[in-house]
Amino acid sequence: MLLAFYGRAATWDGMKTSLDHLPEGKQRELASVVRILFEEFQAVTARASQQWKKGGRILKVVLYGSYARGDWVDDRVGGYRSDYDILIVVSDERLTDVIDFWSIADDRLMRETSITGSLSAPVNFIVHSLSDVNSQLERGRPFFVDIVEHGAVLYEAQGFAFTTPRKLPEEQARVEAAAYFSEWYPSAERRFDLARTAAGKEYWKKAAFDLHQTAERLYHCILLVLTLYSPKSHKLNFLRSQAEQIAPELIETWPREGKFERRAFELLRQAYVNARYSPHYRISQNEIAWLTERITELQRRVERVCHERLGQNGPDSSF
């Protein structure tokens, strides 16, 4: 049942289920999102022959992020708007495969936003098994602890509670965050070097792909440093949305009000696949130059925020 639409204060395991802080239109949209997720998941699993797949279940659907907290943004002038962020909890780890089980639902939700207009905000979702989420909570992963503490349950099957979150010691969190920074930030720098080399040789499509990889790695870097979690995704708009929620100073990296700026970011977003495989993909020298400038700024901001988190300069910030 869609718990959040019946005004109950909390589930028996402590999570809130009320969406009274959202306008009725937003509540209806979220009900539609849940319906679409179930319809497409059931369509995939109904065709299965293996019992684990045929008997697969969605155990919970949880709204997290700005719409759960009540601080979402819908700036029609500046072009920035918050996304609906959804955690889907399933009964089997194998059901988390995005391509096999969730790509059709993702495409349908994208159409509902960009074509039919029935959703006023894009929908981003991550999929984890219940055992994985509970393991993350037992280990005190800040990303999942925050979902349990501030998220809102849109649907849950009874009898599948989240475990009580553990508090991760600050020093242990900092050590793990430092290890992530040491891995991901240099990786982004190396890809940025490749992008600039390709641009210098006027290999525009190659430059676009390497710029995508640079931005992707920078977003994974900041998500891992600040929350010890990053979704397994190459979708740059999704990663950007997740990163900007926890580090709002990143928002200004990407101007959204102009047609050129929006087109350039869309070309960057598409570059992961199209710059490598599509003969129709085109990107100009001016667009590459602008993207290089913006990713330089993204790199600067990511480095500063991560250093502050790690206590390497500026004020310390904790989870």
C-alpha positions as CSV (number, residue, x, y, z in Angstrom):
1,M,0.0,0.0,0.0
2,L,1.1,3.6,-0.6
3,L,1.6,4.5,3.1
4,A,2.7,8.1,2.5
5,F,-0.6,9.1,1.1
6,Y,-2.7,8.1,4.1
7,G,-1.2,10.5,6.7
8,R,0.4,8.0,9.1
9,A,3.2,9.5,11.1
10,A,5.7,6.7,11.0
11,T,6.2,3.0,10.1
12,W,6.7,0.5,12.8
13,D,10.5,0.6,12.2
14,G,10.6,4.4,12.7
15,M,10.5,5.9,9.2
16,K,8.1,8.6,8.3
17,T,5.3,8.0,5.8
18,S,3.6,11.3,5.6
19,L,4.0,13.6,2.6
20,D,1.9,16.4,4.1
21,H,4.8,18.8,3.5
22,L,4.4,18.4,-0.3
23,P,1.7,20.0,-2.5
24,E,-1.1,17.7,-3.5
25,G,0.1,17.7,-7.1
26,K,3.5,16.5,-6.0
27,Q,1.9,13.7,-3.9
28,R,-0.1,12.6,-6.9
29,E,3.0,12.5,-9.1
30,L,4.9,10.4,-6.6
31,A,1.9,8.0,-6.5
32,S,2.2,7.8,-10.3
33,V,5.9,7.1,-10.0
34,V,5.3,4.2,-7.7
35,R,2.6,2.8,-10.0
36,I,4.9,2.9,-13.0
37,L,7.8,1.2,-11.1
38,F,5.5,-1.6,-10.1
39,E,3.9,-2.0,-13.5
40,E,7.2,-2.2,-15.4
41,F,8.9,-4.5,-12.7
42,Q,5.9,-6.9,-12.8
43,A,5.9,-6.9,-16.6
44,V,9.6,-8.0,-16.6
45,T,9.3,-10.6,-13.8
46,A,6.0,-12.1,-15.0
47,R,7.9,-13.4,-18.1
48,A,10.5,-15.1,-16.1
49,S,11.0,-18.9,-15.7
50,Q,13.5,-18.9,-12.8
51,Q,11.7,-18.9,-9.4
52,W,14.0,-16.2,-7.9
53,K,13.0,-13.9,-10.7
54,K,9.4,-14.8,-11.1
55,G,8.9,-14.5,-7.3
56,G,10.9,-11.3,-7.1
57,R,9.3,-8.5,-5.1
58,I,9.6,-4.8,-4.4
59,L,9.8,-4.6,-0.7
60,K,10.0,-0.8,-0.2
61,V,9.9,2.4,-2.2
62,V,11.5,5.3,-0.3
63,L,11.6,9.0,-1.2
64,Y,14.9,10.6,-0.1
65,G,16.7,13.8,-0.8
66,S,15.2,17.3,-1.1
67,Y,11.6,16.3,-1.7
68,A,11.7,14.1,1.4
69,R,13.3,16.8,3.5
70,G,11.1,19.6,2.2
71,D,13.8,21.8,0.8
72,W,13.3,21.1,-2.9
73,V,14.0,23.9,-5.5
74,D,12.0,24.7,-8.7
75,D,13.7,27.8,-10.2
76,R,12.0,28.4,-13.5
77,V,14.1,31.5,-14.2
78,G,17.6,30.1,-13.5
79,G,16.7,26.6,-14.8
80,Y,17.6,24.6,-11.6
81,R,15.0,22.2,-10.3
82,S,15.3,19.4,-7.8
83,D,14.7,15.8,-8.9
84,Y,12.6,13.1,-7.2
85,D,15.1,10.7,-5.6
86,I,13.8,7.2,-5.0
87,L,15.3,4.1,-3.3
88,I,13.8,0.8,-4.5
89,V,14.4,-2.1,-2.1
90,V,14.0,-5.6,-3.7
91,S,14.0,-9.1,-2.4
92,D,17.0,-10.5,-4.2
93,E,20.4,-8.9,-5.1
94,R,20.0,-10.2,-8.7
95,L,16.9,-8.0,-9.1
96,T,19.0,-4.8,-8.8
97,D,20.4,-5.2,-12.4
98,V,19.4,-1.9,-14.1
99,I,19.5,-3.2,-17.7
100,D,17.6,-6.4,-17.0
101,F,14.9,-5.1,-14.7
102,W,14.7,-1.3,-14.6
103,S,15.7,0.3,-18.0
104,I,12.1,0.3,-19.3
105,A,10.8,1.9,-16.1
106,D,13.6,4.5,-16.4
107,D,12.7,5.2,-20.0
108,R,9.0,5.5,-19.2
109,L,9.6,7.9,-16.3
110,M,11.9,10.0,-18.6
111,R,9.1,10.3,-21.1
112,E,6.6,11.3,-18.5
113,T,8.9,14.2,-17.6
114,S,10.3,15.3,-21.0
115,I,7.5,14.4,-23.4
116,T,4.1,14.1,-21.8
117,G,4.8,16.5,-19.0
118,S,2.8,14.5,-16.5
119,L,5.8,14.7,-14.0
120,S,7.1,18.1,-13.1
121,A,10.5,16.9,-12.0
122,P,12.9,14.2,-13.3
123,V,12.9,10.9,-11.4
124,N,16.2,9.3,-10.3
125,F,16.2,5.9,-8.6
126,I,18.6,3.5,-7.2
127,V,17.9,-0.2,-6.5
128,H,19.3,-2.3,-3.7
129,S,18.4,-5.5,-2.0
130,L,17.1,-5.4,1.5
131,S,20.1,-7.4,2.7
132,D,22.5,-4.9,1.1
133,V,20.7,-1.9,2.6
134,N,20.7,-3.5,6.1
135,S,24.4,-4.3,5.7
136,Q,25.0,-0.7,4.8
137,L,23.1,0.5,7.9
138,E,24.9,-1.9,10.1
139,R,28.2,-0.5,8.8
140,G,27.0,3.0,9.4
141,R,27.2,4.2,5.8
142,P,26.1,7.9,6.0
143,F,24.1,7.8,2.7
144,F,21.8,5.0,3.9
145,V,21.6,6.3,7.4
146,D,20.4,9.6,6.1
147,I,17.7,7.9,4.0
148,V,16.4,6.0,7.0
149,E,16.4,9.1,9.2
150,H,15.0,11.6,6.7
151,G,13.4,9.6,3.9
152,A,9.6,9.0,3.5
153,V,8.2,5.5,2.8
154,L,6.0,5.6,-0.3
155,Y,5.4,1.8,-0.2
156,E,6.4,-1.1,2.0
157,A,5.6,-4.7,2.3
158,Q,5.0,-5.6,5.9
159,G,7.6,-7.7,7.7
160,F,10.7,-6.4,6.0
161,A,12.1,-3.7,8.4
162,F,15.3,-1.8,8.0
163,T,17.8,-2.6,10.7
164,T,18.8,0.0,13.3
165,P,21.5,2.2,11.9
166,R,24.9,2.2,13.4
167,K,26.8,5.4,14.0
168,L,30.1,5.3,12.1
169,P,33.0,6.7,14.1
170,E,34.1,10.0,12.7
171,E,37.8,9.1,12.4
172,Q,36.9,5.8,10.5
173,A,34.7,7.8,8.2
174,R,37.4,10.3,7.5
175,V,40.0,7.6,6.8
176,E,37.6,6.0,4.3
177,A,36.8,9.3,2.7
178,A,40.5,10.1,2.3
179,A,41.0,6.8,0.5
180,Y,38.2,7.6,-1.9
181,F,39.7,11.0,-2.6
182,S,43.1,9.5,-3.3
183,E,41.6,7.1,-5.8
184,W,39.0,9.2,-7.6
185,Y,40.4,12.7,-7.8
186,P,43.7,11.7,-9.5
187,S,41.6,9.5,-11.8
188,A,39.6,12.5,-12.9
189,E,42.8,14.6,-13.4
190,R,44.2,11.9,-15.7
191,R,41.0,11.8,-17.8
192,F,41.1,15.6,-18.0
193,D,44.6,15.5,-19.4
194,L,43.4,13.1,-22.1
195,A,40.5,15.4,-22.9
196,R,42.8,18.4,-23.3
197,T,45.2,16.4,-25.5
198,A,42.4,15.2,-27.7
199,A,41.0,18.8,-28.0
200,G,44.5,20.0,-29.0
201,K,44.5,17.6,-31.8
202,E,40.9,18.5,-32.8
203,Y,39.6,15.1,-31.9
204,W,36.3,16.6,-30.8
205,K,34.4,13.4,-30.2
206,K,37.2,11.9,-28.2
207,A,37.6,15.1,-26.2
208,A,33.9,15.0,-25.4
209,F,34.0,11.4,-24.2
210,D,37.0,12.2,-22.0
211,L,35.3,15.3,-20.6
212,H,32.3,13.1,-19.7
213,Q,34.6,10.7,-17.9
214,T,36.3,13.6,-16.1
215,A,33.0,15.0,-14.8
216,E,31.7,11.5,-13.9
217,R,34.8,10.8,-11.8
218,L,34.6,14.2,-10.1
219,Y,31.0,13.5,-9.1
220,H,31.8,10.0,-7.9
221,C,34.7,11.5,-5.9
222,I,32.6,14.1,-4.1
223,L,29.8,11.7,-3.4
224,L,32.1,9.1,-2.0
225,V,34.1,11.6,0.1
226,L,31.0,13.2,1.6
227,T,28.7,10.1,2.0
228,L,30.9,7.0,1.4
229,Y,28.5,6.0,-1.4
230,S,28.0,6.7,-5.1
231,P,25.5,5.1,-7.4
232,K,26.8,2.7,-10.0
233,S,25.8,5.0,-12.9
234,H,27.3,6.7,-15.9
235,K,24.3,9.1,-16.2
236,L,25.8,12.5,-15.7
237,N,22.6,14.3,-15.0
238,F,21.8,11.8,-12.2
239,L,25.3,12.1,-10.7
240,R,25.1,15.9,-11.0
241,S,21.8,16.0,-9.2
242,Q,23.0,13.7,-6.4
243,A,26.2,15.7,-5.9
244,E,24.5,19.1,-6.0
245,Q,22.1,18.1,-3.2
246,I,24.9,17.4,-0.8
247,A,27.2,20.1,-2.0
248,P,25.0,23.0,-3.3
249,E,28.1,25.1,-4.2
250,L,28.4,22.9,-7.2
251,I,25.2,24.1,-8.7
252,E,26.7,27.3,-10.1
253,T,29.2,25.3,-12.1
254,W,26.6,24.7,-14.8
255,P,24.6,27.7,-16.0
256,R,21.2,26.5,-17.0
257,E,19.4,29.5,-18.3
258,G,20.8,29.8,-21.8
259,K,20.2,27.5,-24.9
260,F,23.9,27.1,-25.6
261,E,24.7,26.1,-22.0
262,R,21.8,23.5,-21.9
263,R,22.8,22.1,-25.3
264,A,26.5,21.8,-24.4
265,F,25.7,19.9,-21.2
266,E,23.3,17.6,-23.1
267,L,26.1,16.9,-25.5
268,L,28.4,16.1,-22.6
269,R,25.7,13.8,-21.1
270,Q,25.3,12.0,-24.4
271,A,29.0,11.6,-24.9
272,Y,29.4,8.4,-22.9
273,V,27.6,6.5,-25.6
274,N,27.2,8.7,-28.7
275,A,30.6,10.2,-28.9
276,R,32.0,6.7,-29.2
277,Y,29.4,4.9,-31.3
278,S,27.1,7.3,-33.1
279,P,28.1,8.6,-36.5
280,H,25.5,11.4,-36.0
281,Y,27.1,12.8,-32.9
282,R,28.5,16.3,-33.5
283,I,30.1,18.7,-31.0
284,S,31.9,22.0,-31.9
285,Q,35.2,23.5,-30.9
286,N,33.3,26.2,-29.0
287,E,31.2,23.7,-27.1
288,I,34.3,21.7,-26.2
289,A,36.0,24.9,-25.0
290,W,33.0,25.9,-22.9
291,L,32.8,22.4,-21.4
292,T,36.5,22.4,-20.6
293,E,36.1,25.7,-18.8
294,R,33.1,24.5,-16.7
295,I,34.8,21.2,-15.8
296,T,37.8,23.2,-14.7
297,E,35.5,25.0,-12.4
298,L,33.9,21.8,-11.3
299,Q,37.3,20.3,-10.5
300,R,38.2,23.4,-8.4
301,R,35.0,23.2,-6.4
302,V,35.1,19.5,-5.8
303,E,38.7,19.7,-4.6
304,R,37.8,22.5,-2.2
305,V,34.8,20.8,-0.8
306,C,36.6,17.5,-0.4
307,H,39.6,19.2,1.3
308,E,37.2,20.8,3.8
309,R,35.6,17.5,4.6
310,L,39.0,15.9,5.1
311,G,40.2,18.8,7.3
312,Q,43.0,19.6,4.9
313,N,42.1,23.2,4.6
314,G,39.2,25.4,5.6
315,P,36.6,24.5,8.2
316,D,36.0,20.9,9.0
317,S,32.6,19.4,8.0
318,S,31.3,16.2,9.5
319,F,28.7,13.7,8.3
